């Protein structure tokens, strides 16, 4: 029987003994500000990061913008990167799609069929019909923006209408769409005060948690939200990618995460 995406994520976390997600936001200027590398050099850099962090990661999140900026060559790089991962870890296409239904169907086909991502990130602000085309296949997942890590998120996501914050309405909407057990939420690590409440409302839905590392998110609160009834992925990008030793950085994050998880399970 085909496993749901949530089941696949749980199995991947068990098999890798990790909930670390390495974000592949490959920026030439960050690699070398004075002499940015060529695209071929960036391909080699990307593959070296994947190999260095593979044993410590549960998943890789590919930020589409960093590939798309190179046009057709960037799309080839994206495909080559996915081929290089080769199913060894789960892959998340971070494009934050969210458009009307017929357009969403095309995006879904591109992300799941052409590129072969295991999951995507989606924006919920055009309503449930903009999300539904990504949810037809239970084995493929969708992480919907709920409460994000950027400072400006409070202008919309925390705005209240009829006494209910917008991000809480998103939780309710996504729960209603989760018939195939393949929905998740993006919850920023810089919002620890809301994270525990979101977990209570969301139940067992998986979380994708960005904001750890360079953005200064709360690792302990984030891991706690991934423990217990629900599972989640702790995404780290810059603090791993541009470390002097990405393998060591990823290993240290994995160890810290697992240590917090062990502590939270202790009586």
Residue pairs with C-beta under 8 A, 6 or more apart in sequence:
2 138
2 139
3 11
3 138
3 139
4 138
4 139
4 180
4 181
4 182
5 118
5 119
5 138
5 139
5 140
5 141
5 180
5 181
5 182
5 184
5 206
6 141
6 181
6 182
6 184
6 204
6 205
6 206
6 231
7 181
8 90
8 118
8 139
8 141
9 58
9 59
9 90
9 141
9 206
9 231
9 233
10 231
12 58
12 59
12 89
12 90
13 19
13 58
13 231
16 57
16 58
16 89
17 258
18 56
18 57
18 58
18 254
18 257
18 258
19 58
19 223
19 226
19 231
19 232
19 233
19 234
19 257
19 261
20 56
20 57
20 58
20 233
20 234
20 236
20 250
20 253
20 254
20 257
21 57
21 58
21 59
21 60
21 61
21 92
21 208
21 233
21 234
21 235
21 236
22 49
22 50
22 53
22 57
22 59
22 60
22 61
22 235
22 236
22 237
22 240
22 241
22 250
23 60
23 61
23 63
23 94
23 210
23 235
23 236
23 237
23 238
23 240
23 241
24 46
24 49
24 50
24 60
24 61
24 62
24 63
24 66
24 81
24 237
24 241
25 63
25 66
25 237
25 238
25 241
26 42
26 45
26 46
26 49
26 66
26 67
26 241
27 66
28 36
28 37
28 42
29 36
30 238
30 241
30 242
31 37
31 42
31 45
31 242
37 45
39 70
39 73
39 74
39 77
42 77
43 77
43 80
43 81
46 77
46 81
46 84
47 81
47 84
48 246
49 240
49 241
49 246
50 60
50 81
50 84
50 85
52 245
52 246
52 247
52 250
53 240
53 246
53 247
53 250
54 88
54 89
55 247
55 251
56 247
56 250
56 251
56 253
56 254
57 89
57 250
57 254
58 89
58 90
58 233
59 89
59 90
59 91
59 92
59 118
59 233
60 85
60 89
60 90
60 91
60 92
61 91
61 92
61 94
61 208
61 233
61 235
61 237
62 78
62 81
62 82
62 91
62 92
62 93
62 94
62 117
63 94
63 237
64 78
64 93
64 94
64 95
65 95
67 74
67 75
67 77
67 78
67 81
68 74
68 75
68 78
70 77
78 115
79 115
82 91
82 115
82 116
82 117
85 91
90 118
90 119
91 116
91 117
91 118
91 119
92 117
92 118
92 119
92 120
92 121
92 141
92 143
92 208
92 233
93 111
93 115
93 117
93 119
93 120
93 121
94 120
94 121
95 107
95 111
95 120
95 121
96 121
96 122
96 123
96 145
97 104
97 107
97 111
97 120
97 121
97 122
97 123
97 134
98 104
98 122
98 123
98 124
98 125
98 126
98 130
98 131
99 107
99 126
99 130
100 126
100 129
100 130
101 129
101 130
101 132
101 133
104 129
104 130
104 131
104 132
104 133
104 134
105 133
107 133
107 134
108 120
108 133
108 134
108 136
111 117
111 120
111 134
112 120
112 134
112 137
112 140
117 140
118 140
118 141
119 140
119 141
119 142
119 143
119 184
120 134
120 140
120 141
120 142
120 143
121 142
121 143
121 144
121 145
121 186
121 208
122 130
122 131
122 134
122 142
122 143
122 144
122 145
123 130
123 144
123 145
124 130
124 131
124 144
124 145
124 146
124 170
124 173
124 174
125 156
127 173
128 173
128 176
128 177
131 142
131 144
131 174
131 177
132 177
134 140
134 142
135 142
135 177
135 179
135 180
135 182
135 183
136 180
137 180
137 182
138 180
138 181
138 182
139 182
140 182
141 182
141 183
141 184
141 206
142 182
142 183
142 184
143 184
143 185
143 186
143 206
143 207
143 208
144 170
144 174
144 183
144 184
144 185
144 186
145 157
145 170
145 185
145 186
146 157
146 167
146 170
146 171
146 174
146 185
146 186
146 187
146 198
147 153
147 157
147 158
147 167
147 186
147 187
147 188
147 191
147 194
147 195
147 198
148 157
148 186
148 187
148 188
148 210
149 188
149 189
149 190
149 191
149 210
149 211
149 215
149 217
150 188
153 188
153 191
156 166
157 165
157 166
157 167
157 170
158 165
158 166
158 167
159 165
159 166
160 166
161 169
167 194
167 198
168 201
170 185
171 185
171 198
171 201
171 202
172 201
174 183
174 185
174 202
174 205
175 183
175 202
175 203
175 205
177 183
178 205
183 205
184 205
184 206
184 207
184 208
184 232
185 198
185 202
185 205
185 206
185 207
185 208
186 207
186 208
186 209
186 210
187 194
187 195
187 198
187 207
187 208
187 209
187 225
187 232
188 209
188 210
188 211
188 217
189 195
189 209
189 210
189 211
189 212
189 215
189 217
189 218
189 219
189 221
189 222
189 234
190 211
190 215
190 216
190 217
190 218
192 217
192 218
192 221
192 222
195 218
195 221
195 222
195 224
195 225
196 221
196 224
196 225
198 207
198 225
199 207
199 225
199 228
199 229
199 230
202 230
203 229
203 230
204 229
204 230
204 231
205 230
206 230
206 231
206 232
206 233
207 225
207 226
207 230
207 231
207 232
207 233
208 232
208 233
208 235
209 217
209 222
209 225
209 226
209 232
209 233
209 234
209 235
210 217
210 235
210 237
211 217
211 222
211 235
212 219
212 222
212 234
212 235
212 236
212 239
212 253
213 236
213 237
213 238
213 239
213 240
213 253
214 237
214 238
214 239
219 234
219 256
219 257
219 260
220 260
222 232
222 234
223 234
223 257
223 260
223 261
223 264
224 260
224 264
225 232
226 232
226 233
226 234
226 261
227 261
227 264
227 265
228 264
234 253
234 257
236 250
236 253
239 249
239 253
240 246
240 249
240 250
240 253
243 249
